[in-house]
Structures are given as structure tokens and as C-alpha cells.
Amino acid sequence: MPRRKKSKAKAHIAALAPISGLKPHPRNYRGHPADQIEHIRASIEANGFYRNVVVAKDDTILAGHGVVETCKELGISEVPVVKLPIAPDSPQALKILTGDNAISGLAFDDDRILTNLLKELADEGNLLGTGYDESQLAALLMVTRSASEIESYDAAAEWVGMPEYEGGEVKI
């Protein structure tokens, strides 16, 4: 296997920037439905900002459209931004626009560990801010456990502790 050259990755420094000056990328292909915005809101309210919005030199958003949209709804006027010295339509900008969304999808999840983690969080209160809800956790439980561990969706819903769960037909 060939040896890789050691590279020095450039660190970009974030600074607070007014949301009013940020522009959505005209070629952003991802939408942010209300339930996702609700999870982003819960995360920001609980944890603050732990990821930066990334913009091109003209303040066009390359990564963080959902965060900016959520902050507008919350009345937050500034967000941490990393401004890159590139044009918004450059190949580098378009790679960031797509890569920010797609590269994380190349990872794999250990669904059994994820199920346990989400169950622990559900037992602590609620799952808002994780991207999951109780119904999704119950479905995840069904695919990560054998029939001897969880025999039905009703049993999974009970294990998750879904409030006011009534057995019967499951609507997906």
C-alpha cells in the first residue's frame, strides 16, 4: 500500500456573524422539514453552537442552512461562521455544499449500540435534539433484537416507554 504524504490541514477560525447577512446557496438541494428544525432548535437550546456555519467569501452558506433557518425562527441574530476565501460557485464550494451532507452518510452505524444509547436518553426525558423519536426508537429496536428478545412492535413500544401507546395497527 502506498504511503500517504503528510499534509498540513488548514484550520479556519470561526467568528460570530449576523444572520441577516447570510444568503442561502441557490443550489442547496436539501430541505429542512419542521421536525428537523425542531430537533435542531432543541439541540441549540440545550447545547449551544458546537458546529460552525460555513460560508463563501460573499457570505453564501455552504454548510449550515438548517441551523441558520432555525436561528431565524428563534430570533437569534448571530451565529458562529467560518468564512472561506472562495467563490460560492467554485468547484471547492460545491464540494463543500455536497460533501457536508453526503460524507457523513458513508459511515455505518452499530444499530444495537445506537438503540441502547437512545433508550438511555429516552429514559432521561425525551429524544428531542437527537433526530429520533420514540416511534423510530421502537422500530430500531425491532431490527436490532431477535424475536426472542422483542416479540412484537407492541413489546418494542412498551420497552421504549412510548406514552399512551395503544396496541393495534401501526401507521407508518
C-alpha positions in Angstrom: 0.0 0.0 0.0 1.5 3.4 -1.0 2.4 5.7 1.9 0.4 8.9 2.0 2.1 12.2 2.2 1.7 14.0 5.5 -0.4 17.1 4.8 -1.0 20.2 6.9 -4.7 20.8 7.0 -5.5 24.5 7.4 -7.6 25.4 10.4 -10.2 28.0 9.8 -11.2 30.3 12.7 -14.8 31.0 13.4 -16.3 34.4 14.2 -19.8 35.5 15.0 -21.6 36.9 12.0 -25.1 38.4 11.7 -27.6 36.0 10.3 -29.1 38.9 8.3 -26.1 39.0 6.0 -26.0 35.2 5.3 -27.5 34.0 2.0 -28.8 30.5 1.2 -26.9 28.9 -1.6 -29.0 29.0 -4.7 -28.0 25.4 -5.5 -28.7 24.0 -2.0 -30.6 20.8 -2.6 -31.6 19.9 0.9 -34.8 20.9 2.5 -35.4 21.2 6.3 -38.8 20.0 7.4 -40.4 21.2 10.6 -39.5 18.1 12.6 -35.8 18.5 11.7 -35.9 22.2 12.6 -37.5 21.2 16.0 -34.6 18.8 16.7 -32.0 21.5 15.7 -33.8 24.0 17.9 -33.7 21.6 20.9 -30.0 20.9 20.3 -29.1 24.6 20.1 -31.2 25.4 23.2 -29.6 22.6 25.2 -26.0 22.7 23.9 -25.4 26.0 22.2 -23.4 26.0 19.0 -20.9 23.2 18.6 -20.6 23.3 14.8 -20.0 26.4 12.6 -21.9 27.6 9.7 -19.6 27.6 6.6 -19.9 30.4 4.1 -18.1 31.5 0.9 -16.4 34.9 0.7 -19.6 36.6 -0.2 -21.5 35.1 2.8 -23.3 32.5 0.8 -24.0 29.5 3.0 -22.2 26.3 2.0 -22.9 24.3 5.2 -25.5 25.0 7.9 -28.6 26.0 6.1 -30.8 24.2 8.7 -29.0 25.9 11.6 -29.5 29.4 10.0 -33.1 28.7 9.3 -33.7 27.5 12.9 -31.9 30.5 14.4 -34.1 32.9 12.3 -37.1 31.2 13.8 -35.6 31.5 17.3 -34.8 35.2 16.8 -31.0 34.6 17.2 -29.2 37.3 15.4 -25.6 35.9 15.2 -24.1 32.5 14.6 -20.5 31.2 14.6 -19.3 31.3 11.0 -16.2 30.1 9.2 -15.7 32.2 6.1 -13.7 30.5 3.3 -11.9 32.6 0.7 -13.7 31.0 -2.2 -16.5 32.0 -4.6 -19.8 30.3 -3.9 -20.0 28.7 -7.4 -16.4 27.4 -7.4 -15.8 23.6 -7.5 -14.4 23.8 -4.0 -17.6 25.5 -2.7 -19.8 23.0 -4.5 -17.8 20.1 -3.0 -18.4 21.6 0.5 -22.1 22.1 -0.2 -22.5 18.4 -1.2 -19.8 16.9 1.0 -21.1 18.3 4.2 -24.4 16.5 3.5 -23.1 13.3 1.9 -19.8 12.3 3.6 -21.4 11.5 6.9 -23.7 9.1 5.0 -20.7 7.0 4.2 -20.3 6.0 7.8 -22.0 3.0 9.3 -24.0 2.7 12.5 -23.9 0.0 15.0 -27.7 0.0 15.4 -27.7 -2.1 18.6 -25.4 0.4 20.4 -27.4 3.3 19.0 -30.6 1.7 20.3 -29.2 1.4 23.8 -27.9 4.9 23.7 -31.3 6.3 22.5 -33.1 4.2 25.1 -30.9 5.7 27.8 -31.7 9.2 26.6 -35.4 8.4 26.3 -35.4 7.2 29.9 -33.8 10.5 31.0 -36.6 12.6 29.4 -37.1 12.8 25.7 -35.3 12.3 22.4 -35.8 15.8 21.0 -32.5 17.0 19.7 -31.3 13.6 18.6 -33.1 13.3 15.3 -35.1 10.3 16.7 -38.5 10.0 18.3 -40.0 7.1 20.4 -41.6 5.6 17.4 -38.4 5.5 15.5 -36.6 4.0 18.5 -39.2 1.3 18.8 -38.7 0.4 15.1 -35.0 0.4 15.5 -35.4 -1.9 18.5 -37.3 -4.3 16.2 -34.5 -4.6 13.8 -31.7 -4.8 16.3 -33.1 -7.5 18.6 -34.1 -11.1 17.9 -37.6 -12.4 18.2 -36.8 -14.0 21.5 -35.8 -10.6 22.9 -38.6 -8.5 21.4 -41.6 -10.4 20.0 -43.7 -7.6 18.6 -44.0 -3.9 17.8 -46.2 -3.6 20.9 -43.4 -5.1 23.1 -40.9 -2.7 21.5 -43.2 0.3 22.2 -43.5 -0.9 25.8 -39.7 -1.3 26.1 -39.2 2.2 24.7 -41.9 3.5 27.1 -44.0 5.2 24.5 -46.6 7.3 26.3 -50.2 6.4 25.9 -49.4 3.6 23.5 -52.4 1.6 22.4 -51.8 -1.7 20.6 -53.2 -2.3 17.2 -52.4 -1.4 13.6 -49.2 0.6 13.3 -49.3 3.5 10.8 -46.0 4.4 9.3 
